[in-house]
Amino acid sequence: MSLTSRERVVAALNHQEADRVPINMIPLYDFYINLKSYLGIEINENPKPSISMEVIPHPQVLKKIGVDIIRVKLSTPKQLAGSNGLSDMPEGYIKDELGVIYKRVNQMGGGSYFEVVKPPLENATLDDLERFSWPDPNIPGVGEATEQNAKRLYEDTDLALMGRFGGPIVELPIYLMGMENWMMRTVTNPEFAGLLLDKITEMQIAYDQLGLEACGKYLQIFRVSGEDLGTQNGPLYSPKMFHELILPRLRKRWQAARQLLDQINPSVKIMLHSCGSIRKFIPDFIRAGIQVLDPVQPHPKDMDSFELNREFGEQLCFHGGIDIQHVLPFGTIEQVEEEVKTRIRAFAKGGGYILAPAHTVQADTPPQNIVTMCQAAQRYGTYPLSL
């Protein structure tokens, strides 16, 4: 029996076997343009990328390749009309609402990204944090525009909706101070680091609340931003620093979201994105209320897909897993199919898995490899599994 995309995702989130494994994908702007060209799809749209160059694909593109999820973010009336909310500056620089100044950097494999050139809190003191002009989430029209967009997607498509509203907590100091300064402050001045995280946490909770109150009733997944806590070889922070400095702020945010969701839409599952080797932190994530883990990169240390599912598969739904470092950008059609089959074997039995690339899809990934990924997921991910 064939299910709708929304029904399929809900089944997976509830650790049930649907008709097939659900599929997701988050493209960057240049890849999305390449994908539409490859598919021969012409749509009257103006996808404005975020500062990370992510775009939300048109539902027609998602349905064409078999993707089951579409994202929802905070929308002002201007953003619905095509603005990305960034301020242009002389010589091609841009500035975000926190005052971070970026420049565009072109990548060898195609596409581009924005690199920080002026962090506003580079040499900040405790007093500077108190005086800093933190953004006000209560922009007129945001709630109404966000609800309008989510309602339209919920009623006009059968896609599952994933909401993401506030930005990161732990990554944001890197943009505000520079990575070296931030990492040094966590050790040399934990009072400053803690106050900065507290300020950011309160801001992100306010953004989350705004989005959830506007459209939480339409969501199936709430992604609490992204907090990259691992490298390829291990956690980015020591266990002591994670438990004393970082986890209390993350937990506060996650529990605030859960409390609000329990009033609005208790069925929504909370997703955390964290790249890298984060195996040691997963038990803490679960205890703090995380229900879906993304992107489960397959190659970092201690992140073997089969072992993760054996240890945490009854408590977590896994989202991601498909190698974006080697196979998707550089692999053959046959290698992409084998990668899909491997992750299905690892994660999909009994439900609890949403197949997706293990990060955003960049311009160096051939569109045919993503199409192959989706086709293979539909072919080999049909329940009951035969792999």
C-alpha positions as CSV (number, residue, x, y, z in Angstrom):
1,M,0.0,0.0,0.0
2,S,1.5,3.3,-1.1
3,L,1.6,6.1,1.5
4,T,1.9,9.8,1.1
5,S,5.3,11.4,1.8
6,R,3.9,12.8,5.1
7,E,2.5,9.4,6.3
8,R,5.8,7.7,5.3
9,V,7.9,10.1,7.3
10,V,5.6,9.9,10.4
11,A,5.9,6.1,10.3
12,A,9.7,6.3,10.2
13,L,9.8,8.8,13.0
14,N,7.6,6.4,15.1
15,H,9.9,3.4,14.3
16,Q,7.4,1.7,12.0
17,E,8.1,0.2,8.6
18,A,6.1,2.2,6.0
19,D,5.9,1.3,2.3
20,R,9.5,2.4,1.8
21,V,12.3,4.3,3.5
22,P,11.7,8.1,3.4
23,I,14.1,10.4,1.6
24,N,15.4,13.9,2.2
25,M,18.0,16.3,0.8
26,I,19.2,19.8,1.6
27,P,20.8,21.5,-1.5
28,L,23.0,24.5,-1.7
29,Y,22.1,27.1,-4.3
30,D,24.4,26.2,-7.2
31,F,23.7,22.5,-6.9
32,Y,20.0,23.2,-6.9
33,I,20.3,25.2,-10.2
34,N,22.3,22.3,-11.7
35,L,19.7,19.8,-10.5
36,K,16.8,21.7,-12.1
37,S,18.7,21.9,-15.4
38,Y,19.5,18.2,-15.3
39,L,15.8,17.4,-14.7
40,G,14.7,19.8,-17.3
41,I,12.4,21.6,-14.9
42,E,11.7,25.3,-15.4
43,I,9.9,26.9,-12.6
44,N,9.1,30.6,-12.0
45,E,10.8,31.0,-8.7
46,N,13.6,33.0,-7.1
47,P,15.3,30.9,-4.5
48,K,17.2,33.2,-2.2
49,P,20.0,31.3,-0.4
50,S,20.7,31.7,3.3
51,I,24.1,32.8,4.5
52,S,25.1,29.1,4.3
53,M,23.9,29.0,0.7
54,E,21.1,26.6,1.5
55,V,17.9,26.9,-0.5
56,I,14.5,25.3,-0.1
57,P,13.6,23.5,-3.3
58,H,10.2,23.9,-5.0
59,P,7.8,21.0,-4.1
60,Q,7.7,20.1,-7.8
61,V,11.4,19.4,-7.8
62,L,11.2,17.3,-4.6
63,K,8.3,15.2,-5.8
64,K,10.1,14.6,-9.2
65,I,13.0,12.8,-7.5
66,G,11.1,11.3,-4.6
67,V,12.1,13.5,-1.7
68,D,9.5,13.4,1.1
69,I,10.4,16.4,3.3
70,I,10.3,20.2,2.8
71,R,11.7,22.7,5.2
72,V,9.9,25.7,6.7
73,K,11.7,28.7,8.2
74,L,10.8,32.1,9.6
75,S,9.5,34.2,6.8
76,T,9.0,38.0,6.7
77,P,6.7,39.4,4.0
78,K,9.9,40.5,2.2
79,Q,11.4,37.0,2.4
80,L,8.3,35.5,0.9
81,A,8.8,38.0,-2.0
82,G,12.4,36.8,-2.5
83,S,14.7,38.7,-0.1
84,N,17.2,36.7,2.1
85,G,17.4,39.4,4.8
86,L,21.1,40.2,4.3
87,S,22.5,43.7,3.8
88,D,24.7,44.4,0.8
89,M,27.9,46.4,1.5
90,P,30.6,48.0,-0.8
91,E,33.0,45.8,-2.7
92,G,30.7,42.7,-2.6
93,Y,30.7,42.2,1.2
94,I,27.5,41.4,3.1
95,K,26.4,41.9,6.7
96,D,23.9,39.8,8.7
97,E,21.6,41.0,11.4
98,L,24.2,40.4,14.1
99,G,26.7,42.7,12.3
100,V,29.0,39.8,11.1
101,I,30.6,40.9,7.8
102,Y,31.3,38.2,5.1
103,K,32.8,38.0,1.7
104,R,32.0,35.5,-1.1
105,V,34.6,32.9,-1.8
106,N,34.4,30.8,-4.9
107,Q,35.0,27.0,-4.6
108,M,37.2,24.9,-6.9
109,G,34.4,22.4,-7.5
110,G,31.9,25.1,-8.4
111,G,29.6,27.2,-6.2
112,S,30.6,29.6,-3.5
113,Y,30.3,30.3,0.2
114,F,30.5,33.3,2.6
115,E,33.6,33.6,4.8
116,V,33.7,35.8,7.9
117,V,36.0,38.8,7.5
118,K,34.9,40.9,10.4
119,P,33.6,39.3,13.6
120,P,31.9,42.0,15.7
121,L,32.9,40.6,19.1
122,E,36.5,39.7,18.3
123,N,37.9,41.5,21.3
124,A,34.8,41.8,23.4
125,T,34.6,42.0,27.2
126,L,31.8,41.1,29.5
127,D,30.5,44.7,29.4
128,D,30.5,44.5,25.6
129,L,28.2,41.5,25.7
130,E,25.7,43.5,27.8
131,R,25.9,46.4,25.4
132,F,25.7,44.4,22.2
133,S,22.7,45.0,20.0
134,W,21.1,41.5,19.9
135,P,18.5,41.1,17.2
136,D,14.8,41.4,18.1
137,P,12.9,38.4,16.8
138,N,9.6,40.2,16.9
139,I,9.7,41.7,13.4
140,P,6.2,42.7,12.3
141,G,4.5,40.2,10.1
142,V,6.9,37.3,10.7
143,G,4.4,35.1,12.5
144,E,1.7,35.7,10.0
145,A,4.0,35.1,7.0
146,T,5.5,32.0,8.5
147,E,2.1,30.5,9.3
148,Q,0.9,31.4,5.8
149,N,3.8,29.6,4.1
150,A,3.5,26.5,6.3
151,K,-0.2,26.3,5.9
152,R,0.1,26.5,2.1
153,L,2.7,23.7,2.1
154,Y,0.7,21.5,4.4
155,E,-2.5,21.8,2.5
156,D,-1.1,22.0,-1.1
157,T,1.4,19.2,-0.8
158,D,1.6,15.8,0.9
159,L,5.2,16.5,2.0
160,A,6.3,16.2,5.6
161,L,7.3,19.6,7.0
162,M,10.6,20.2,8.9
163,G,10.8,23.5,10.8
164,R,14.0,25.3,11.6
165,F,13.7,28.8,13.1
166,G,16.5,29.9,15.4
167,G,20.2,29.5,14.5
168,P,22.9,27.7,16.3
169,I,24.1,28.3,19.9
170,V,27.6,26.8,20.0
171,E,28.6,27.6,16.4
172,L,27.5,31.3,16.6
173,P,30.4,32.4,18.8
174,I,32.7,31.3,16.0
175,Y,31.1,33.8,13.7
176,L,30.9,36.5,16.3
177,M,34.5,36.2,17.6
178,G,36.5,34.0,15.2
179,M,37.2,30.4,15.9
180,E,40.6,30.8,17.6
181,N,39.3,33.5,19.9
182,W,36.3,31.5,20.9
183,M,38.1,28.3,21.6
184,M,40.7,30.2,23.7
185,R,38.0,32.0,25.7
186,T,36.2,28.7,26.6
187,V,39.4,27.8,28.4
188,T,40.8,31.1,29.6
189,N,37.6,32.9,30.4
190,P,34.7,30.5,31.0
191,E,32.7,33.3,32.6
192,F,32.7,35.2,29.4
193,A,32.0,32.1,27.3
194,G,29.1,31.2,29.5
195,L,27.6,34.6,29.3
196,L,27.9,34.7,25.6
197,L,26.2,31.3,25.3
198,D,23.5,32.5,27.6
199,K,22.7,35.5,25.5
200,I,22.7,33.4,22.3
201,T,20.5,30.8,24.0
202,E,17.8,33.3,25.0
203,M,17.8,34.7,21.5
204,Q,17.5,31.4,19.8
205,I,14.7,30.2,22.2
206,A,12.8,33.4,21.2
207,Y,13.2,32.6,17.5
208,D,12.1,29.0,18.1
209,Q,9.1,30.1,20.0
210,L,8.1,32.5,17.3
211,G,8.3,29.8,14.6
212,L,6.6,27.1,16.7
213,E,3.7,29.3,17.8
214,A,3.2,30.3,14.1
215,C,3.3,26.9,12.5
216,G,4.1,24.2,14.9
217,K,0.7,22.6,14.3
218,Y,1.8,21.8,10.7
219,L,5.2,20.3,11.5
220,Q,6.4,16.7,11.7
221,I,10.0,17.5,12.6
222,F,11.5,20.5,14.4
223,R,15.2,20.9,13.8
224,V,16.8,22.8,16.6
225,S,19.4,24.4,14.4
226,G,22.8,22.8,13.9
227,E,25.6,22.4,16.5
228,D,28.7,20.9,14.9
229,L,30.4,19.3,18.0
230,G,32.7,16.9,16.3
231,T,35.7,16.6,14.0
232,Q,36.6,13.7,11.8
233,N,38.6,12.2,14.7
234,G,36.6,13.0,17.8
235,P,34.6,15.5,19.7
236,L,35.5,19.2,19.3
237,Y,35.1,19.8,23.0
238,S,36.3,17.8,26.1
239,P,33.7,15.9,28.1
240,K,34.1,18.3,31.0
241,M,33.6,21.4,28.8
242,F,30.7,19.8,27.0
243,H,28.9,18.9,30.3
244,E,29.7,22.1,32.1
245,L,29.6,24.8,29.5
246,I,27.7,23.6,26.4
247,L,25.1,20.9,27.3
248,P,23.2,23.0,29.9
249,R,22.5,25.7,27.3
250,L,21.5,23.2,24.6
251,R,19.3,21.3,27.1
252,K,17.5,24.5,28.1
253,R,16.7,25.2,24.5
254,W,15.6,21.7,23.6
255,Q,13.4,21.4,26.7
256,A,11.8,24.9,26.0
257,A,10.9,23.6,22.5
258,R,9.5,20.3,23.9
259,Q,7.4,22.1,26.4
260,L,5.9,24.4,23.8
261,L,5.4,21.5,21.3
262,D,3.6,19.4,23.9
263,Q,1.0,22.1,24.0
264,I,0.8,22.8,20.3
265,N,1.6,19.5,18.6
266,P,3.0,16.7,20.8
267,S,3.7,14.4,17.8
268,V,6.5,16.6,16.5
269,K,9.9,15.0,16.9
270,I,13.0,17.1,17.7
271,M,16.0,16.8,15.5
272,L,19.6,17.8,16.2
273,H,22.2,18.3,13.5
274,S,25.8,17.7,14.4
275,C,28.6,16.7,12.1
276,G,31.6,14.7,12.9
277,S,32.5,12.2,15.6
278,I,29.9,12.7,18.4
279,R,29.3,9.2,19.5
280,K,30.4,10.1,23.1
281,F,27.7,12.8,23.4
282,I,24.8,10.8,22.0
283,P,23.5,9.4,25.4
284,D,23.4,13.0,26.7
285,F,21.4,14.1,23.6
286,I,18.9,11.4,24.2
287,R,18.5,12.2,27.9
288,A,18.0,15.9,27.0
289,G,15.1,15.1,24.6
290,I,16.6,14.7,21.1
291,Q,14.7,12.1,19.0
292,V,16.2,12.4,15.6
293,L,20.0,12.6,14.9
294,D,21.4,14.1,11.7
295,P,23.6,13.7,9.6
296,V,25.3,10.5,11.0
297,Q,28.4,10.9,8.8
298,P,29.7,7.4,8.0
299,H,33.4,8.0,8.1
300,P,34.4,9.9,11.3
301,K,35.8,7.9,14.2
302,D,33.3,5.9,16.2
303,M,30.4,6.7,13.8
304,D,30.0,3.2,12.2
305,S,26.4,3.1,11.0
306,F,25.7,-0.5,12.1
307,E,27.1,0.1,15.6
308,L,25.1,3.3,16.1
309,N,21.9,1.6,15.2
310,R,22.6,-1.4,17.4
311,E,23.3,0.9,20.4
312,F,20.9,3.8,19.9
313,G,18.4,2.6,17.2
314,E,15.5,2.0,19.7
315,Q,15.8,5.5,21.1
316,L,16.7,7.6,18.1
317,C,15.6,8.0,14.5
318,F,18.6,8.5,12.2
319,H,18.5,11.1,9.3
320,G,21.3,11.2,6.8
321,G,24.1,8.6,6.5
322,I,24.8,8.8,2.7
323,D,28.5,9.6,2.2
324,I,28.8,13.2,0.9
325,Q,32.6,13.4,1.2
326,H,33.5,10.7,-1.3
327,V,30.7,8.7,-2.9
328,L,28.1,11.4,-3.9
329,P,30.5,13.9,-5.3
330,F,33.0,11.5,-6.9
331,G,31.4,8.1,-7.1
332,T,30.0,6.1,-10.0
333,I,26.4,5.2,-10.3
334,E,27.2,1.7,-9.1
335,Q,29.0,3.1,-6.0
336,V,26.1,5.4,-5.2
337,E,23.7,2.4,-5.3
338,E,26.0,0.3,-3.1
339,E,26.2,3.2,-0.6
340,V,22.4,3.4,-0.4
341,K,22.1,-0.3,0.1
342,T,24.7,-0.2,2.9
343,R,22.9,2.5,4.9
344,I,19.5,0.8,4.4
345,R,21.0,-2.4,5.8
346,A,22.5,-0.5,8.7
347,F,19.5,1.7,9.7
348,A,16.2,0.9,8.0
349,K,15.0,-2.4,9.6
350,G,12.0,-1.7,11.8
351,G,11.7,1.9,10.6
352,G,13.5,4.8,12.3
353,Y,15.5,5.9,9.3
354,I,15.2,8.8,6.9
355,L,17.8,8.4,4.1
356,A,19.6,11.6,3.1
357,P,23.1,12.8,2.2
358,A,25.3,13.2,5.3
359,H,25.3,17.0,4.8
360,T,24.1,19.7,2.4
361,V,24.6,18.9,-1.3
362,Q,27.2,21.2,-2.9
363,A,27.9,22.1,-6.5
364,D,30.6,19.5,-6.9
365,T,28.0,16.7,-6.6
366,P,26.7,15.6,-10.0
367,P,22.9,15.8,-10.1
368,Q,22.7,12.3,-11.6
369,N,24.2,10.9,-8.4
370,I,21.5,12.5,-6.2
371,V,18.8,11.2,-8.6
372,T,20.5,7.8,-8.5
373,M,20.5,8.0,-4.7
374,C,16.7,8.7,-4.6
375,Q,16.0,6.0,-7.2
376,A,18.1,3.4,-5.3
377,A,16.4,4.3,-2.0
378,Q,13.0,3.7,-3.6
379,R,14.1,0.4,-5.2
380,Y,16.0,-1.1,-2.2
381,G,14.2,0.6,0.6
382,T,10.8,-0.9,-0.1
383,Y,9.5,-2.8,2.9
384,P,9.7,-5.6,3.7
385,L,13.4,-5.2,3.1
386,S,15.2,-7.8,1.0
387,L,18.8,-6.7,1.4
